[in-house]
Amino acid sequence: MTDRLTFDQLSALMKSAAGVTVDPKQMAARPDVPFAELGLDSLGLLGIVGELENRFAHPMPEDAERCRSPRDFLDLVNTASPTGA
């Protein structure tokens, strides 16, 4: 992974952790679309947060699992974590 979590990486995490397939280009074009419209529920987002915590061996921000859109999630994760992702 790069220093910052990208739409491509978030899309891959959505597929691997939650079984939701979303085109990263479409997500980038509409970054404020609610996760619910993309088919991702709160449990799926929690799975993504858990996957990131396992990868980076540190906790994600407390509010990460409450983000409502890809932009909210990426902004929070990229600004709050020590490695940027």
MARLUMNU-78005 format. One line per field, with one value per residue (C-alpha): residue number from 1; residue in three letters; chain; x, y, z. Coordinates in steps of 0.1 Angstrom, whole numbers. Example, Ala and Ser with C-alpha at 12.3 -4.5 7.8 and 13.67 -1.06 7.14 Angstrom:
! residues 2
pos	[1_2]
code	[Ala_Ser]
unit	[A_A]
X	[123_137]
Y	[-45_-11]
Z	[78_71]
***
This chain:
! residues 85
pos	[1_2_3_4_5_6_7_8_9_10_11_12_13_14_15_16_17_18_19_20_21_22_23_24_25_26_27_28_29_30_31_32_33_34_35_36_37_38_39_40_41_42_43_44_45_46_47_48_49_50_51_52_53_54_55_56_57_58_59_60_61_62_63_64_65_66_67_68_69_70_71_72_73_74_75_76_77_78_79_80_81_82_83_84_85]
code	[Met_Thr_Asp_Arg_Leu_Thr_Phe_Asp_Gln_Leu_Ser_Ala_Leu_Met_Lys_Ser_Ala_Ala_Gly_Val_Thr_Val_Asp_Pro_Lys_Gln_Met_Ala_Ala_Arg_Pro_Asp_Val_Pro_Phe_Ala_Glu_Leu_Gly_Leu_Asp_Ser_Leu_Gly_Leu_Leu_Gly_Ile_Val_Gly_Glu_Leu_Glu_Asn_Arg_Phe_Ala_His_Pro_Met_Pro_Glu_Asp_Ala_Glu_Arg_Cys_Arg_Ser_Pro_Arg_Asp_Phe_Leu_Asp_Leu_Val_Asn_Thr_Ala_Ser_Pro_Thr_Gly_Ala]
unit	[A_A_A_A_A_A_A_A_A_A_A_A_A_A_A_A_A_A_A_A_A_A_A_A_A_A_A_A_A_A_A_A_A_A_A_A_A_A_A_A_A_A_A_A_A_A_A_A_A_A_A_A_A_A_A_A_A_A_A_A_A_A_A_A_A_A_A_A_A_A_A_A_A_A_A_A_A_A_A_A_A_A_A_A_A]
X	[0_10_13_-23_-53_-67_-101_-85_-74_-107_-125_-102_-109_-146_-144_-122_-136_-173_-179_-190_-177_-175_-156_-130_-133_-170_-164_-138_-162_-189_-169_-198_-222_-234_-218_-253_-259_-227_-241_-218_-234_-220_-208_-189_-173_-163_-146_-126_-116_-105_-85_-67_-59_-45_-24_-9_-8_-24_-60_-79_-97_-127_-151_-139_-167_-193_-182_-210_-191_-158_-146_-154_-136_-105_-102_-104_-81_-55_-53_-55_-32_6_14_-13_-33]
Y	[0_36_61_71_49_54_47_17_3_10_-7_-38_-38_-35_-66_-87_-77_-72_-89_-57_-50_-13_3_26_50_54_58_85_103_103_102_115_87_70_36_22_31_11_-19_-15_-17_-9_-45_-44_-11_-26_-55_-30_-11_-44_-54_-21_-24_-59_-46_-17_-31_0_11_31_63_56_72_52_26_54_72_75_79_70_106_107_74_82_117_104_74_93_122_103_73_76_61_79_48]
Z	[0_-5_23_18_13_-22_-38_-55_-22_-5_-34_-29_8_2_-19_3_37_29_-5_-21_-56_-65_-94_-78_-107_-101_-64_-70_-93_-66_-33_-13_-23_9_16_18_-19_-27_-9_21_55_90_95_62_72_105_86_66_97_113_82_82_119_113_84_102_137_152_158_133_145_167_142_112_114_115_83_58_25_8_11_48_54_34_48_84_79_59_83_116_112_117_84_65_58]
***
